[in-house]
């Protein structure tokens, strides 16, 4: 089943890198890009997405704040937040909004695992909110 992925990162080079990994492994999927959270939500007005891969460090809202807003407006979207900052507070924040944590530098194998996991139903947390694996 074809899906649409949005890659949100203020670095065009990073967006291109993630786009290439997605399309190498899911050539029938579509990839759109956004440079920050505001652009993500403008893009969503005309393009529904199934999967979001969001960088943590961006101008404006960080990746966790962006993921939380996305989760509120689109609860079924599968979300991953990518960051080199693996501090417990950051990882806990990512998981608290029901997103997967992917450490930088990104390895293609972990991106593929995340993409493959989007075929599974989202797991419910004890509070009744769906959570990413």
Order of alpha helices (4+ residues) and beta strands (2+ residues): beta-alpha-beta-alpha-beta-alpha-beta-alpha-beta-alpha-beta-beta
